[in-house]
Amino acid sequence: MAQASPCINICRMHAGTGWCEGCARTLQEIATWGTLDEPARRRVWEELPQRQKALRALIGPPRPNPLMGVPKAAS
C-alpha cells in the first residue's frame, strides 16, 4: 500500500532550514514525492519527527497558510 503524503496544507518554506513549515520536507522531497519508491518515502518519513521538533523550537506550532485553505489534520 502506498504511503500517504505528509503534507498538511501548511505550505511555506522556512528560509533557515529549507524545510516546509507544515510537513518538514525539503523542496526536493516535495517535488519528487510522487516518484519516490516506498523505501525512499519511508526514509523521508523517518526524518520528519526530528525536523518537526527542530522547526517547533525555532518557530512554534505550524500556522495556517492563508493561500492553502484549511490545514489537514496531522497524521
PDB file of N, H, CA, C and O in Angstrom:
ATOM      1  N   MET A   1       0.844  -1.181   0.000  1.00  0.00           N
ATOM      2  CA  MET A   1       0.000   0.000   0.000  1.00  0.00           C
ATOM      3  C   MET A   1       0.887   1.240   0.000  1.00  0.00           C
ATOM      4  O   MET A   1       1.869   1.299   0.740  1.00  0.00           O
ATOM      5  N   ALA A   2       0.553   2.218  -0.812  1.00  0.00           N
ATOM      6  H   ALA A   2      -0.245   2.170  -1.413  1.00  0.00           H
ATOM      7  CA  ALA A   2       1.351   3.440  -0.930  1.00  0.00           C
ATOM      8  C   ALA A   2       1.238   4.293   0.331  1.00  0.00           C
ATOM      9  O   ALA A   2       0.175   4.400   0.942  1.00  0.00           O
ATOM     10  N   GLN A   3       2.363   4.891   0.697  1.00  0.00           N
ATOM     11  H   GLN A   3       3.227   4.804   0.200  1.00  0.00           H
ATOM     12  CA  GLN A   3       2.381   5.795   1.846  1.00  0.00           C
ATOM     13  C   GLN A   3       1.704   7.101   1.471  1.00  0.00           C
ATOM     14  O   GLN A   3       1.929   7.632   0.384  1.00  0.00           O
ATOM     15  N   ALA A   4       0.888   7.610   2.352  1.00  0.00           N
ATOM     16  H   ALA A   4       0.705   7.178   3.235  1.00  0.00           H
ATOM     17  CA  ALA A   4       0.257   8.910   2.140  1.00  0.00           C
ATOM     18  C   ALA A   4       1.315  10.001   2.215  1.00  0.00           C
ATOM     19  O   ALA A   4       2.397   9.800   2.767  1.00  0.00           O
ATOM     20  N   SER A   5       0.994  11.130   1.665  1.00  0.00           N
ATOM     21  H   SER A   5       0.115  11.293   1.217  1.00  0.00           H
ATOM     22  CA  SER A   5       1.891  12.274   1.737  1.00  0.00           C
ATOM     23  C   SER A   5       1.854  12.873   3.144  1.00  0.00           C
ATOM     24  O   SER A   5       0.799  12.878   3.779  1.00  0.00           O
ATOM     25  N   PRO A   6       2.977  13.373   3.636  1.00  0.00           N
ATOM     26  CA  PRO A   6       2.990  14.032   4.941  1.00  0.00           C
ATOM     27  C   PRO A   6       2.456  15.468   4.887  1.00  0.00           C
ATOM     28  O   PRO A   6       2.398  16.138   5.918  1.00  0.00           O
ATOM     29  N   CYS A   7       2.070  15.944   3.715  1.00  0.00           N
ATOM     30  H   CYS A   7       2.117  15.400   2.877  1.00  0.00           H
ATOM     31  CA  CYS A   7       1.578  17.319   3.560  1.00  0.00           C
ATOM     32  C   CYS A   7       0.359  17.563   4.443  1.00  0.00           C
ATOM     33  O   CYS A   7      -0.553  16.738   4.494  1.00  0.00           O
ATOM     34  N   ILE A   8       0.348  18.707   5.142  1.00  0.00           N
ATOM     35  H   ILE A   8       1.089  19.378   5.100  1.00  0.00           H
ATOM     36  CA  ILE A   8      -0.810  19.099   5.955  1.00  0.00           C
ATOM     37  C   ILE A   8      -1.370  20.444   5.491  1.00  0.00           C
ATOM     38  O   ILE A   8      -2.077  21.114   6.244  1.00  0.00           O
ATOM     39  N   ASN A   9      -1.059  20.840   4.261  1.00  0.00           N
ATOM     40  H   ASN A   9      -0.484  20.296   3.649  1.00  0.00           H
ATOM     41  CA  ASN A   9      -1.555  22.085   3.649  1.00  0.00           C
ATOM     42  C   ASN A   9      -1.115  23.348   4.385  1.00  0.00           C
ATOM     43  O   ASN A   9      -1.835  24.346   4.406  1.00  0.00           O
ATOM     44  N   ILE A  10       0.051  23.297   4.977  1.00  0.00           N
ATOM     45  H   ILE A  10       0.635  22.486   4.960  1.00  0.00           H
ATOM     46  CA  ILE A  10       0.679  24.492   5.523  1.00  0.00           C
ATOM     47  C   ILE A  10       1.989  24.606   4.754  1.00  0.00           C
ATOM     48  O   ILE A  10       3.064  24.284   5.258  1.00  0.00           O
ATOM     49  N   CYS A  11       1.864  25.067   3.539  1.00  0.00           N
ATOM     50  H   CYS A  11       0.990  25.329   3.129  1.00  0.00           H
ATOM     51  CA  CYS A  11       2.982  25.029   2.593  1.00  0.00           C
ATOM     52  C   CYS A  11       3.696  26.381   2.571  1.00  0.00           C
ATOM     53  O   CYS A  11       3.301  27.315   1.874  1.00  0.00           O
ATOM     54  N   ARG A  12       4.749  26.439   3.353  1.00  0.00           N
ATOM     55  H   ARG A  12       5.070  25.680   3.919  1.00  0.00           H
ATOM     56  CA  ARG A  12       5.569  27.655   3.447  1.00  0.00           C
ATOM     57  C   ARG A  12       6.961  27.183   3.837  1.00  0.00           C
ATOM     58  O   ARG A  12       7.137  26.478   4.831  1.00  0.00           O
ATOM     59  N   MET A  13       7.937  27.577   3.051  1.00  0.00           N
ATOM     60  H   MET A  13       7.794  28.151   2.244  1.00  0.00           H
ATOM     61  CA  MET A  13       9.303  27.106   3.304  1.00  0.00           C
ATOM     62  C   MET A  13       9.988  27.998   4.337  1.00  0.00           C
ATOM     63  O   MET A  13       9.897  29.224   4.275  1.00  0.00           O
ATOM     64  N   HIS A  14      10.670  27.368   5.281  1.00  0.00           N
ATOM     65  H   HIS A  14      10.744  26.372   5.332  1.00  0.00           H
ATOM     66  CA  HIS A  14      11.435  28.086   6.293  1.00  0.00           C
ATOM     67  C   HIS A  14      12.813  28.358   5.706  1.00  0.00           C
ATOM     68  O   HIS A  14      13.549  27.428   5.377  1.00  0.00           O
ATOM     69  N   ALA A  15      13.158  29.627   5.577  1.00  0.00           N
ATOM     70  H   ALA A  15      12.560  30.382   5.844  1.00  0.00           H
ATOM     71  CA  ALA A  15      14.407  30.011   4.907  1.00  0.00           C
ATOM     72  C   ALA A  15      15.647  29.473   5.616  1.00  0.00           C
ATOM     73  O   ALA A  15      16.625  29.118   4.958  1.00  0.00           O
ATOM     74  N   GLY A  16      15.624  29.410   6.921  1.00  0.00           N
ATOM     75  H   GLY A  16      14.830  29.699   7.455  1.00  0.00           H
ATOM     76  CA  GLY A  16      16.801  28.982   7.667  1.00  0.00           C
ATOM     77  C   GLY A  16      17.114  27.500   7.555  1.00  0.00           C
ATOM     78  O   GLY A  16      18.280  27.105   7.583  1.00  0.00           O
ATOM     79  N   THR A  17      16.076  26.676   7.429  1.00  0.00           N
ATOM     80  H   THR A  17      15.129  26.997   7.407  1.00  0.00           H
ATOM     81  CA  THR A  17      16.277  25.231   7.375  1.00  0.00           C
ATOM     82  C   THR A  17      16.087  24.654   5.982  1.00  0.00           C
ATOM     83  O   THR A  17      16.656  23.611   5.660  1.00  0.00           O
ATOM     84  N   GLY A  18      15.299  25.316   5.160  1.00  0.00           N
ATOM     85  H   GLY A  18      14.837  26.164   5.422  1.00  0.00           H
ATOM     86  CA  GLY A  18      14.953  24.766   3.853  1.00  0.00           C
ATOM     87  C   GLY A  18      13.845  23.732   3.931  1.00  0.00           C
ATOM     88  O   GLY A  18      13.602  23.016   2.959  1.00  0.00           O
ATOM     89  N   TRP A  19      13.166  23.640   5.069  1.00  0.00           N
ATOM     90  H   TRP A  19      13.363  24.222   5.858  1.00  0.00           H
ATOM     91  CA  TRP A  19      12.084  22.684   5.265  1.00  0.00           C
ATOM     92  C   TRP A  19      10.743  23.398   5.209  1.00  0.00           C
ATOM     93  O   TRP A  19      10.630  24.568   5.572  1.00  0.00           O
ATOM     94  N   CYS A  20       9.732  22.677   4.749  1.00  0.00           N
ATOM     95  H   CYS A  20       9.824  21.726   4.453  1.00  0.00           H
ATOM     96  CA  CYS A  20       8.368  23.192   4.779  1.00  0.00           C
ATOM     97  C   CYS A  20       7.947  23.341   6.242  1.00  0.00           C
ATOM     98  O   CYS A  20       8.177  22.441   7.050  1.00  0.00           O
ATOM     99  N   GLU A  21       7.336  24.467   6.579  1.00  0.00           N
ATOM    100  H   GLU A  21       7.149  25.198   5.923  1.00  0.00           H
ATOM    101  CA  GLU A  21       6.917  24.694   7.964  1.00  0.00           C
ATOM    102  C   GLU A  21       5.771  23.776   8.378  1.00  0.00           C
ATOM    103  O   GLU A  21       5.525  23.609   9.573  1.00  0.00           O
ATOM    104  N   GLY A  22       5.070  23.181   7.426  1.00  0.00           N
ATOM    105  H   GLY A  22       5.270  23.317   6.455  1.00  0.00           H
ATOM    106  CA  GLY A  22       3.986  22.255   7.747  1.00  0.00           C
ATOM    107  C   GLY A  22       4.458  20.819   7.879  1.00  0.00           C
ATOM    108  O   GLY A  22       4.288  20.196   8.927  1.00  0.00           O
ATOM    109  N   CYS A  23       5.054  20.291   6.809  1.00  0.00           N
ATOM    110  H   CYS A  23       5.192  20.797   5.958  1.00  0.00           H
ATOM    111  CA  CYS A  23       5.402  18.861   6.799  1.00  0.00           C
ATOM    112  C   CYS A  23       6.877  18.583   7.054  1.00  0.00           C
ATOM    113  O   CYS A  23       7.249  17.437   7.307  1.00  0.00           O
ATOM    114  N   ALA A  24       7.713  19.595   6.994  1.00  0.00           N
ATOM    115  H   ALA A  24       7.411  20.525   6.788  1.00  0.00           H
ATOM    116  CA  ALA A  24       9.155  19.491   7.269  1.00  0.00           C
ATOM    117  C   ALA A  24       9.947  18.811   6.160  1.00  0.00           C
ATOM    118  O   ALA A  24      11.088  18.403   6.373  1.00  0.00           O
ATOM    119  N   ARG A  25       9.343  18.687   4.965  1.00  0.00           N
ATOM    120  H   ARG A  25       8.416  19.019   4.792  1.00  0.00           H
ATOM    121  CA  ARG A  25      10.105  18.148   3.841  1.00  0.00           C
ATOM    122  C   ARG A  25      10.841  19.276   3.133  1.00  0.00           C
ATOM    123  O   ARG A  25      10.481  20.446   3.260  1.00  0.00           O
ATOM    124  N   THR A  26      11.877  18.910   2.386  1.00  0.00           N
ATOM    125  H   THR A  26      12.170  17.960   2.282  1.00  0.00           H
ATOM    126  CA  THR A  26      12.593  19.864   1.541  1.00  0.00           C
ATOM    127  C   THR A  26      11.817  20.039   0.240  1.00  0.00           C
ATOM    128  O   THR A  26      10.936  19.240  -0.077  1.00  0.00           O
ATOM    129  N   LEU A  27      12.150  21.087  -0.512  1.00  0.00           N
ATOM    130  H   LEU A  27      12.866  21.736  -0.255  1.00  0.00           H
ATOM    131  CA  LEU A  27      11.515  21.269  -1.820  1.00  0.00           C
ATOM    132  C   LEU A  27      11.758  20.065  -2.717  1.00  0.00           C
ATOM    133  O   LEU A  27      10.857  19.637  -3.439  1.00  0.00           O
ATOM    134  N   GLN A  28      12.967  19.514  -2.677  1.00  0.00           N
ATOM    135  H   GLN A  28      13.698  19.861  -2.090  1.00  0.00           H
ATOM    136  CA  GLN A  28      13.291  18.335  -3.486  1.00  0.00           C
ATOM    137  C   GLN A  28      12.397  17.158  -3.098  1.00  0.00           C
ATOM    138  O   GLN A  28      11.875  16.465  -3.970  1.00  0.00           O
ATOM    139  N   GLU A  29      12.219  16.929  -1.802  1.00  0.00           N
ATOM    140  H   GLU A  29      12.643  17.492  -1.093  1.00  0.00           H
ATOM    141  CA  GLU A  29      11.376  15.820  -1.352  1.00  0.00           C
ATOM    142  C   GLU A  29       9.919  16.033  -1.753  1.00  0.00           C
ATOM    143  O   GLU A  29       9.230  15.087  -2.132  1.00  0.00           O
ATOM    144  N   ILE A  30       9.457  17.268  -1.668  1.00  0.00           N
ATOM    145  H   ILE A  30      10.017  18.037  -1.360  1.00  0.00           H
ATOM    146  CA  ILE A  30       8.081  17.577  -2.065  1.00  0.00           C
ATOM    147  C   ILE A  30       7.911  17.352  -3.568  1.00  0.00           C
ATOM    148  O   ILE A  30       6.948  16.722  -4.007  1.00  0.00           O
ATOM    149  N   ALA A  31       8.853  17.871  -4.344  1.00  0.00           N
ATOM    150  H   ALA A  31       9.634  18.383  -3.987  1.00  0.00           H
ATOM    151  CA  ALA A  31       8.751  17.783  -5.803  1.00  0.00           C
ATOM    152  C   ALA A  31       8.815  16.352  -6.316  1.00  0.00           C
ATOM    153  O   ALA A  31       8.175  16.022  -7.315  1.00  0.00           O
ATOM    154  N   THR A  32       9.583  15.499  -5.640  1.00  0.00           N
ATOM    155  H   THR A  32      10.103  15.767  -4.829  1.00  0.00           H
ATOM    156  CA  THR A  32       9.765  14.134  -6.131  1.00  0.00           C
ATOM    157  C   THR A  32       8.910  13.103  -5.404  1.00  0.00           C
ATOM    158  O   THR A  32       8.994  11.915  -5.715  1.00  0.00           O
ATOM    159  N   TRP A  33       8.093  13.525  -4.447  1.00  0.00           N
ATOM    160  H   TRP A  33       8.025  14.490  -4.194  1.00  0.00           H
ATOM    161  CA  TRP A  33       7.337  12.587  -3.619  1.00  0.00           C
ATOM    162  C   TRP A  33       6.566  11.566  -4.459  1.00  0.00           C
ATOM    163  O   TRP A  33       6.585  10.376  -4.145  1.00  0.00           O
ATOM    164  N   GLY A  34       5.906  12.003  -5.496  1.00  0.00           N
ATOM    165  H   GLY A  34       5.891  12.969  -5.751  1.00  0.00           H
ATOM    166  CA  GLY A  34       5.099  11.101  -6.319  1.00  0.00           C
ATOM    167  C   GLY A  34       5.898  10.072  -7.086  1.00  0.00           C
ATOM    168  O   GLY A  34       5.344   9.067  -7.532  1.00  0.00           O
ATOM    169  N   THR A  35       7.184  10.300  -7.246  1.00  0.00           N
ATOM    170  H   THR A  35       7.634  11.116  -6.883  1.00  0.00           H
ATOM    171  CA  THR A  35       8.014   9.356  -7.996  1.00  0.00           C
ATOM    172  C   THR A  35       8.929   8.522  -7.097  1.00  0.00           C
ATOM    173  O   THR A  35       9.608   7.616  -7.580  1.00  0.00           O
ATOM    174  N   LEU A  36       8.954   8.820  -5.797  1.00  0.00           N
ATOM    175  H   LEU A  36       8.402   9.556  -5.405  1.00  0.00           H
ATOM    176  CA  LEU A  36       9.804   8.052  -4.879  1.00  0.00           C
ATOM    177  C   LEU A  36       9.235   6.649  -4.670  1.00  0.00           C
ATOM    178  O   LEU A  36       8.019   6.470  -4.613  1.00  0.00           O
ATOM    179  N   ASP A  37      10.110   5.665  -4.558  1.00  0.00           N
ATOM    180  H   ASP A  37      11.098   5.810  -4.604  1.00  0.00           H
ATOM    181  CA  ASP A  37       9.638   4.326  -4.221  1.00  0.00           C
ATOM    182  C   ASP A  37       9.361   4.276  -2.712  1.00  0.00           C
ATOM    183  O   ASP A  37       9.723   5.191  -1.973  1.00  0.00           O
ATOM    184  N   GLU A  38       8.725   3.211  -2.280  1.00  0.00           N
ATOM    185  H   GLU A  38       8.430   2.468  -2.881  1.00  0.00           H
ATOM    186  CA  GLU A  38       8.322   3.109  -0.870  1.00  0.00           C
ATOM    187  C   GLU A  38       9.494   3.197   0.107  1.00  0.00           C
ATOM    188  O   GLU A  38       9.363   3.877   1.125  1.00  0.00           O
ATOM    189  N   PRO A  39      10.639   2.543  -0.149  1.00  0.00           N
ATOM    190  CA  PRO A  39      11.755   2.697   0.793  1.00  0.00           C
ATOM    191  C   PRO A  39      12.233   4.145   0.910  1.00  0.00           C
ATOM    192  O   PRO A  39      12.577   4.596   2.002  1.00  0.00           O
ATOM    193  N   ALA A  40      12.258   4.868  -0.195  1.00  0.00           N
ATOM    194  H   ALA A  40      11.979   4.502  -1.083  1.00  0.00           H
ATOM    195  CA  ALA A  40      12.686   6.273  -0.156  1.00  0.00           C
ATOM    196  C   ALA A  40      11.674   7.120   0.614  1.00  0.00           C
ATOM    197  O   ALA A  40      12.057   7.989   1.398  1.00  0.00           O
ATOM    198  N   ARG A  41      10.396   6.870   0.394  1.00  0.00           N
ATOM    199  H   ARG A  41      10.085   6.164  -0.242  1.00  0.00           H
ATOM    200  CA  ARG A  41       9.373   7.606   1.154  1.00  0.00           C
ATOM    201  C   ARG A  41       9.490   7.315   2.641  1.00  0.00           C
ATOM    202  O   ARG A  41       9.372   8.214   3.474  1.00  0.00           O
ATOM    203  N   ARG A  42       9.723   6.059   2.963  1.00  0.00           N
ATOM    204  H   ARG A  42       9.819   5.328   2.287  1.00  0.00           H
ATOM    205  CA  ARG A  42       9.863   5.665   4.372  1.00  0.00           C
ATOM    206  C   ARG A  42      11.036   6.395   5.021  1.00  0.00           C
ATOM    207  O   ARG A  42      10.943   6.846   6.162  1.00  0.00           O
ATOM    208  N   ARG A  43      12.149   6.506   4.275  1.00  0.00           N
ATOM    209  H   ARG A  43      12.225   6.140   3.348  1.00  0.00           H
ATOM    210  CA  ARG A  43      13.321   7.218   4.824  1.00  0.00           C
ATOM    211  C   ARG A  43      12.974   8.679   5.113  1.00  0.00           C
ATOM    212  O   ARG A  43      13.381   9.221   6.141  1.00  0.00           O
ATOM    213  N   VAL A  44      12.229   9.311   4.218  1.00  0.00           N
ATOM    214  H   VAL A  44      11.899   8.871   3.384  1.00  0.00           H
ATOM    215  CA  VAL A  44      11.817  10.702   4.457  1.00  0.00           C
ATOM    216  C   VAL A  44      10.932  10.764   5.692  1.00  0.00           C
ATOM    217  O   VAL A  44      11.161  11.583   6.582  1.00  0.00           O
ATOM    218  N   TRP A  45       9.910   9.891   5.752  1.00  0.00           N
ATOM    219  H   TRP A  45       9.724   9.226   5.029  1.00  0.00           H
ATOM    220  CA  TRP A  45       9.006   9.878   6.911  1.00  0.00           C
ATOM    221  C   TRP A  45       9.781   9.736   8.220  1.00  0.00           C
ATOM    222  O   TRP A  45       9.438  10.370   9.218  1.00  0.00           O
ATOM    223  N   GLU A  46      10.825   8.907   8.216  1.00  0.00           N
ATOM    224  H   GLU A  46      11.104   8.392   7.405  1.00  0.00           H
ATOM    225  CA  GLU A  46      11.596   8.670   9.430  1.00  0.00           C
ATOM    226  C   GLU A  46      12.369   9.904   9.876  1.00  0.00           C
ATOM    227  O   GLU A  46      12.657  10.046  11.064  1.00  0.00           O
ATOM    228  N   GLU A  47      12.707  10.789   8.965  1.00  0.00           N
ATOM    229  H   GLU A  47      12.473  10.673   7.999  1.00  0.00           H
ATOM    230  CA  GLU A  47      13.433  12.016   9.304  1.00  0.00           C
ATOM    231  C   GLU A  47      12.518  13.134   9.800  1.00  0.00           C
ATOM    232  O   GLU A  47      12.970  14.050  10.486  1.00  0.00           O
ATOM    233  N   LEU A  48      11.255  13.060   9.459  1.00  0.00           N
ATOM    234  H   LEU A  48      10.887  12.316   8.902  1.00  0.00           H
ATOM    235  CA  LEU A  48      10.341  14.180   9.737  1.00  0.00           C
ATOM    236  C   LEU A  48      10.145  14.498  11.217  1.00  0.00           C
ATOM    237  O   LEU A  48      10.109  15.682  11.553  1.00  0.00           O
ATOM    238  N   PRO A  49      10.016  13.540  12.116  1.00  0.00           N
ATOM    239  CA  PRO A  49       9.822  13.915  13.524  1.00  0.00           C
ATOM    240  C   PRO A  49      10.941  14.793  14.081  1.00  0.00           C
ATOM    241  O   PRO A  49      10.670  15.757  14.797  1.00  0.00           O
ATOM    242  N   GLN A  50      12.190  14.470  13.759  1.00  0.00           N
ATOM    243  H   GLN A  50      12.410  13.687  13.177  1.00  0.00           H
ATOM    244  CA  GLN A  50      13.310  15.288  14.242  1.00  0.00           C
ATOM    245  C   GLN A  50      13.271  16.681  13.624  1.00  0.00           C
ATOM    246  O   GLN A  50      13.502  17.677  14.309  1.00  0.00           O
ATOM    247  N   ARG A  51      12.979  16.745  12.341  1.00  0.00           N
ATOM    248  H   ARG A  51      12.791  15.935  11.785  1.00  0.00           H
ATOM    249  CA  ARG A  51      12.886  18.043  11.674  1.00  0.00           C
ATOM    250  C   ARG A  51      11.761  18.879  12.269  1.00  0.00           C
ATOM    251  O   ARG A  51      11.930  20.071  12.529  1.00  0.00           O
ATOM    252  N   GLN A  52      10.603  18.239  12.485  1.00  0.00           N
ATOM    253  H   GLN A  52      10.466  17.271  12.274  1.00  0.00           H
ATOM    254  CA  GLN A  52       9.465  18.970  13.049  1.00  0.00           C
ATOM    255  C   GLN A  52       9.780  19.472  14.450  1.00  0.00           C
ATOM    256  O   GLN A  52       9.393  20.582  14.816  1.00  0.00           O
ATOM    257  N   LYS A  53      10.464  18.678  15.216  1.00  0.00           N
ATOM    258  H   LYS A  53      10.778  17.776  14.918  1.00  0.00           H
ATOM    259  CA  LYS A  53      10.861  19.106  16.559  1.00  0.00           C
ATOM    260  C   LYS A  53      11.771  20.334  16.471  1.00  0.00           C
ATOM    261  O   LYS A  53      11.603  21.290  17.228  1.00  0.00           O
ATOM    262  N   ALA A  54      12.729  20.305  15.548  1.00  0.00           N
ATOM    263  H   ALA A  54      12.865  19.528  14.932  1.00  0.00           H
ATOM    264  CA  ALA A  54      13.633  21.442  15.365  1.00  0.00           C
ATOM    265  C   ALA A  54      12.868  22.677  14.890  1.00  0.00           C
ATOM    266  O   ALA A  54      13.122  23.787  15.358  1.00  0.00           O
ATOM    267  N   LEU A  55      11.938  22.483  13.968  1.00  0.00           N
ATOM    268  H   LEU A  55      11.732  21.581  13.589  1.00  0.00           H
ATOM    269  CA  LEU A  55      11.139  23.619  13.487  1.00  0.00           C
ATOM    270  C   LEU A  55      10.308  24.221  14.607  1.00  0.00           C
ATOM    271  O   LEU A  55      10.238  25.442  14.742  1.00  0.00           O
ATOM    272  N   ARG A  56       9.678  23.370  15.414  1.00  0.00           N
ATOM    273  H   ARG A  56       9.735  22.377  15.305  1.00  0.00           H
ATOM    274  CA  ARG A  56       8.839  23.881  16.516  1.00  0.00           C
ATOM    275  C   ARG A  56       9.686  24.683  17.495  1.00  0.00           C
ATOM    276  O   ARG A  56       9.211  25.676  18.045  1.00  0.00           O
ATOM    277  N   ALA A  57      10.919  24.276  17.720  1.00  0.00           N
ATOM    278  H   ALA A  57      11.305  23.469  17.273  1.00  0.00           H
ATOM    279  CA  ALA A  57      11.804  25.031  18.607  1.00  0.00           C
ATOM    280  C   ALA A  57      12.132  26.398  18.007  1.00  0.00           C
ATOM    281  O   ALA A  57      12.321  27.370  18.739  1.00  0.00           O
ATOM    282  N   LEU A  58      12.198  26.474  16.682  1.00  0.00           N
ATOM    283  H   LEU A  58      12.045  25.685  16.088  1.00  0.00           H
ATOM    284  CA  LEU A  58      12.514  27.746  16.011  1.00  0.00           C
ATOM    285  C   LEU A  58      11.318  28.665  15.843  1.00  0.00           C
ATOM    286  O   LEU A  58      11.415  29.871  16.070  1.00  0.00           O
ATOM    287  N   ILE A  59      10.177  28.086  15.441  1.00  0.00           N
ATOM    288  H   ILE A  59      10.098  27.107  15.257  1.00  0.00           H
ATOM    289  CA  ILE A  59       9.038  28.925  15.030  1.00  0.00           C
ATOM    290  C   ILE A  59       7.742  28.650  15.769  1.00  0.00           C
ATOM    291  O   ILE A  59       6.749  29.339  15.536  1.00  0.00           O
ATOM    292  N   GLY A  60       7.725  27.661  16.655  1.00  0.00           N
ATOM    293  H   GLY A  60       8.532  27.101  16.843  1.00  0.00           H
ATOM    294  CA  GLY A  60       6.489  27.312  17.343  1.00  0.00           C
ATOM    295  C   GLY A  60       5.624  26.409  16.482  1.00  0.00           C
ATOM    296  O   GLY A  60       6.102  25.842  15.499  1.00  0.00           O
ATOM    297  N   PRO A  61       4.346  26.269  16.844  1.00  0.00           N
ATOM    298  CA  PRO A  61       3.466  25.366  16.106  1.00  0.00           C
ATOM    299  C   PRO A  61       3.218  25.888  14.684  1.00  0.00           C
ATOM    300  O   PRO A  61       3.353  27.083  14.420  1.00  0.00           O
ATOM    301  N   PRO A  62       2.854  24.978  13.774  1.00  0.00           N
ATOM    302  CA  PRO A  62       2.596  25.423  12.403  1.00  0.00           C
ATOM    303  C   PRO A  62       1.407  26.368  12.351  1.00  0.00           C
ATOM    304  O   PRO A  62       0.393  26.162  13.018  1.00  0.00           O
ATOM    305  N   ARG A  63       1.556  27.407  11.544  1.00  0.00           N
ATOM    306  H   ARG A  63       2.379  27.574  11.001  1.00  0.00           H
ATOM    307  CA  ARG A  63       0.478  28.383  11.353  1.00  0.00           C
ATOM    308  C   ARG A  63      -0.116  28.170   9.971  1.00  0.00           C
ATOM    309  O   ARG A  63       0.619  27.911   9.018  1.00  0.00           O
ATOM    310  N   PRO A  64      -1.437  28.272   9.843  1.00  0.00           N
ATOM    311  CA  PRO A  64      -2.053  28.087   8.529  1.00  0.00           C
ATOM    312  C   PRO A  64      -1.488  29.070   7.509  1.00  0.00           C
ATOM    313  O   PRO A  64      -1.156  30.210   7.834  1.00  0.00           O
ATOM    314  N   ASN A  65      -1.389  28.608   6.290  1.00  0.00           N
ATOM    315  H   ASN A  65      -1.659  27.682   6.026  1.00  0.00           H
ATOM    316  CA  ASN A  65      -1.004  29.455   5.170  1.00  0.00           C
ATOM    317  C   ASN A  65      -2.312  29.867   4.504  1.00  0.00           C
ATOM    318  O   ASN A  65      -2.998  29.015   3.940  1.00  0.00           O
ATOM    319  N   PRO A  66      -2.677  31.140   4.551  1.00  0.00           N
ATOM    320  CA  PRO A  66      -3.975  31.559   4.010  1.00  0.00           C
ATOM    321  C   PRO A  66      -4.137  31.247   2.523  1.00  0.00           C
ATOM    322  O   PRO A  66      -5.261  31.203   2.023  1.00  0.00           O
ATOM    323  N   LEU A  67      -3.060  31.035   1.830  1.00  0.00           N
ATOM    324  H   LEU A  67      -2.147  31.071   2.236  1.00  0.00           H
ATOM    325  CA  LEU A  67      -3.137  30.711   0.410  1.00  0.00           C
ATOM    326  C   LEU A  67      -3.476  29.241   0.165  1.00  0.00           C
ATOM    327  O   LEU A  67      -3.808  28.863  -0.958  1.00  0.00           O
ATOM    328  N   MET A  68      -3.395  28.414   1.204  1.00  0.00           N
ATOM    329  H   MET A  68      -3.125  28.721   2.116  1.00  0.00           H
ATOM    330  CA  MET A  68      -3.576  26.979   1.033  1.00  0.00           C
ATOM    331  C   MET A  68      -4.914  26.458   1.551  1.00  0.00           C
ATOM    332  O   MET A  68      -5.189  25.265   1.423  1.00  0.00           O
ATOM    333  N   GLY A  69      -5.739  27.300   2.122  1.00  0.00           N
ATOM    334  H   GLY A  69      -5.516  28.269   2.227  1.00  0.00           H
ATOM    335  CA  GLY A  69      -7.029  26.814   2.652  1.00  0.00           C
ATOM    336  C   GLY A  69      -6.862  26.205   4.035  1.00  0.00           C
ATOM    337  O   GLY A  69      -5.920  26.534   4.755  1.00  0.00           O
ATOM    338  N   VAL A  70      -7.753  25.342   4.394  1.00  0.00           N
ATOM    339  H   VAL A  70      -8.519  25.075   3.808  1.00  0.00           H
ATOM    340  CA  VAL A  70      -7.791  24.741   5.731  1.00  0.00           C
ATOM    341  C   VAL A  70      -6.727  23.649   5.831  1.00  0.00           C
ATOM    342  O   VAL A  70      -6.667  22.763   4.979  1.00  0.00           O
ATOM    343  N   PRO A  71      -5.874  23.709   6.882  1.00  0.00           N
ATOM    344  CA  PRO A  71      -4.865  22.657   7.065  1.00  0.00           C
ATOM    345  C   PRO A  71      -5.503  21.296   7.292  1.00  0.00           C
ATOM    346  O   PRO A  71      -6.578  21.198   7.882  1.00  0.00           O
ATOM    347  N   LYS A  72      -4.843  20.255   6.827  1.00  0.00           N
ATOM    348  H   LYS A  72      -3.969  20.335   6.348  1.00  0.00           H
ATOM    349  CA  LYS A  72      -5.266  18.891   7.106  1.00  0.00           C
ATOM    350  C   LYS A  72      -4.801  18.525   8.503  1.00  0.00           C
ATOM    351  O   LYS A  72      -3.828  19.086   9.005  1.00  0.00           O
ATOM    352  N   ALA A  73      -5.487  17.595   9.125  1.00  0.00           N
ATOM    353  H   ALA A  73      -6.278  17.139   8.717  1.00  0.00           H
ATOM    354  CA  ALA A  73      -5.057  17.106  10.436  1.00  0.00           C
ATOM    355  C   ALA A  73      -3.741  16.370  10.270  1.00  0.00           C
ATOM    356  O   ALA A  73      -3.561  15.610   9.319  1.00  0.00           O
ATOM    357  N   ALA A  74      -2.827  16.597  11.194  1.00  0.00           N
ATOM    358  H   ALA A  74      -2.973  17.214  11.966  1.00  0.00           H
ATOM    359  CA  ALA A  74      -1.534  15.891  11.156  1.00  0.00           C
ATOM    360  C   ALA A  74      -1.769  14.415  11.369  1.00  0.00           C
ATOM    361  O   ALA A  74      -2.601  14.027  12.189  1.00  0.00           O
ATOM    362  N   SER A  75      -1.027  13.569  10.621  1.00  0.00           N
ATOM    363  H   SER A  75      -0.351  13.884   9.954  1.00  0.00           H
ATOM    364  CA  SER A  75      -1.171  12.110  10.749  1.00  0.00           C
ATOM    365  C   SER A  75      -0.369  11.598  11.907  1.00  0.00           C
ATOM    366  O   SER A  75      -0.365  10.396  12.172  1.00  0.00           O
TER     367      SER A  75
END
